[in-house]
Amino acid sequence: MSVDLSQRVKAQWAKVKGRIEREWDEMKDYDFSEFDDNVEAKWDKLVATIKDKTGEATETVKRKMGEFADKAESVAESAGDKVEDAARTIGDKVEDAGEAVSDTAHEAADRVEDAFDEEPAPLT
């Protein structure tokens, strides 16, 4: 089941809103205040507001909003991939460090054990 455009825009609202302001100079931050709480429920009104302020056709507004949502989703997905890669790398490094600490501790324990097994040096 596909997610409709209003839901996609809602999920990326902060980024899409910024793109709208950059694309259409006529749209200002105060134009969005009534949509911030629930852009999905007020979707038709948002599209109409942009259409009225910019003179763009309804289909053009919707197409561009879809492009803005696509871009925001792509950026979010890419960032998520980078975070996962970084977490994996950190996890690998922590695991390697843990193994190194464990190896060093075992070597130290072996040396201590060997020292107790040796004949004590005569006292002079």
Backbone torsions as a table, in degrees:
resi	resn	phi	psi	omega
1	MET	NA	126.3	-177.6
2	SER	-83.4	150.5	178.0
3	VAL	-86.9	132.1	-177.9
4	ASP	-76.0	164.3	-173.1
5	LEU	-58.3	-40.0	-178.5
6	SER	-62.8	-36.1	178.0
7	GLN	-70.4	-39.3	178.7
8	ARG	-64.9	-42.4	178.8
9	VAL	-65.1	-41.8	178.7
10	LYS	-58.6	-42.8	-177.4
11	ALA	-64.8	-27.4	-177.7
12	GLN	-119.4	28.9	-169.2
13	TRP	-53.5	-46.7	-176.3
14	ALA	-59.8	-43.6	-179.7
15	LYS	-71.5	-42.7	-179.7
16	VAL	-63.4	-41.4	179.8
17	LYS	-59.7	-42.9	177.2
18	GLY	-62.2	-40.7	178.5
19	ARG	-66.4	-37.9	177.7
20	ILE	-60.6	-46.2	-179.3
21	GLU	-62.3	-37.3	178.7
22	ARG	-73.0	-37.3	-178.2
23	GLU	-71.9	-43.2	-176.0
24	TRP	-120.9	100.7	-179.0
25	ASP	-57.8	-25.2	-178.5
26	GLU	-66.6	-22.0	-178.7
27	MET	-89.5	125.4	-180.0
28	LYS	-115.0	164.5	-177.1
29	ASP	-54.2	-40.5	-178.7
30	TYR	-65.9	-20.8	177.4
31	ASP	-68.2	-19.2	-175.6
32	PHE	-97.9	-8.5	-172.0
33	SER	-55.2	-37.3	-179.4
34	GLU	-76.2	-13.6	-178.5
35	PHE	-97.7	-17.5	-175.2
36	ASP	-58.3	-34.9	-176.7
37	ASP	-76.9	-27.8	-179.6
38	ASN	-165.2	77.4	-177.4
39	VAL	-63.4	-32.5	-178.0
40	GLU	-64.3	-44.3	-178.3
41	ALA	-70.2	-26.5	-177.1
42	LYS	-108.0	24.7	-175.3
43	TRP	-53.8	-52.4	-177.1
44	ASP	-59.7	-38.7	179.8
45	LYS	-68.8	-38.1	177.7
46	LEU	-61.7	-48.3	179.5
47	VAL	-60.4	-42.9	179.8
48	ALA	-64.3	-40.1	179.4
49	THR	-62.6	-45.8	179.2
50	ILE	-63.5	-44.1	179.7
51	LYS	-59.0	-47.3	-178.1
52	ASP	-65.1	-40.8	-176.9
53	LYS	-76.0	-29.9	-173.0
54	THR	-105.3	-21.6	-176.5
55	GLY	82.0	3.7	178.6
56	GLU	-72.8	152.4	175.5
57	ALA	-71.3	151.4	-179.3
58	THR	-54.5	-45.5	-179.5
59	GLU	-64.3	-35.0	177.4
60	THR	-66.2	-44.2	177.8
61	VAL	-58.7	-48.2	-178.8
62	LYS	-64.1	-41.2	179.3
63	ARG	-61.9	-46.7	-179.4
64	LYS	-65.7	-38.5	177.4
65	MET	-62.0	-39.3	176.4
66	GLY	-62.9	-41.4	177.3
67	GLU	-63.1	-41.2	179.2
68	PHE	-63.6	-42.8	179.6
69	ALA	-65.8	-41.6	177.5
70	ASP	-56.9	-47.8	-178.1
71	LYS	-62.9	-45.3	-179.1
72	ALA	-63.5	-41.5	179.0
73	GLU	-65.1	-40.2	179.7
74	SER	-63.2	-44.5	178.8
75	VAL	-63.9	-43.4	-179.9
76	ALA	-64.1	-41.7	179.3
77	GLU	-65.0	-42.9	178.7
78	SER	-62.6	-43.3	178.5
79	ALA	-63.4	-41.1	177.8
80	GLY	-61.3	-41.6	177.4
81	ASP	-62.2	-42.1	-179.9
82	LYS	-65.9	-39.3	177.9
83	VAL	-64.3	-43.7	178.0
84	GLU	-61.3	-43.4	178.5
85	ASP	-62.1	-44.3	179.6
86	ALA	-63.9	-42.1	178.8
87	ALA	-63.0	-41.0	178.7
88	ARG	-63.7	-43.9	179.2
89	THR	-63.1	-44.4	178.4
90	ILE	-62.9	-43.6	178.3
91	GLY	-59.2	-42.9	178.2
92	ASP	-62.7	-43.0	-179.4
93	LYS	-67.0	-39.2	177.5
94	VAL	-64.6	-42.3	178.1
95	GLU	-62.2	-45.2	178.1
96	ASP	-61.0	-43.5	179.4
97	ALA	-63.8	-40.5	177.9
98	GLY	-61.8	-42.0	178.1
99	GLU	-64.7	-40.3	179.2
100	ALA	-64.5	-42.4	177.8
101	VAL	-63.6	-43.5	179.6
102	SER	-62.1	-45.2	178.7
103	ASP	-60.4	-44.6	-180.0
104	THR	-63.7	-40.8	179.1
105	ALA	-64.7	-41.1	178.2
106	HIS	-64.9	-41.9	178.0
107	GLU	-62.0	-42.6	179.2
108	ALA	-64.5	-41.4	179.0
109	ALA	-64.3	-39.6	177.4
110	ASP	-63.1	-41.0	179.2
111	ARG	-64.5	-41.2	178.5
112	VAL	-64.5	-43.7	179.1
113	GLU	-62.2	-44.2	177.7
114	ASP	-61.5	-39.5	-179.8
115	ALA	-63.6	-37.0	178.4
116	PHE	-73.8	-26.2	180.0
117	ASP	-78.6	-22.9	-179.1
118	GLU	-72.8	154.3	174.9
119	GLU	-66.0	137.2	178.0
120	PRO	-67.7	145.7	177.8
121	ALA	-70.4	140.0	-179.5
122	PRO	-63.7	143.6	177.1
123	LEU	-79.6	137.2	-179.6
124	THR	-114.4	NA	NA
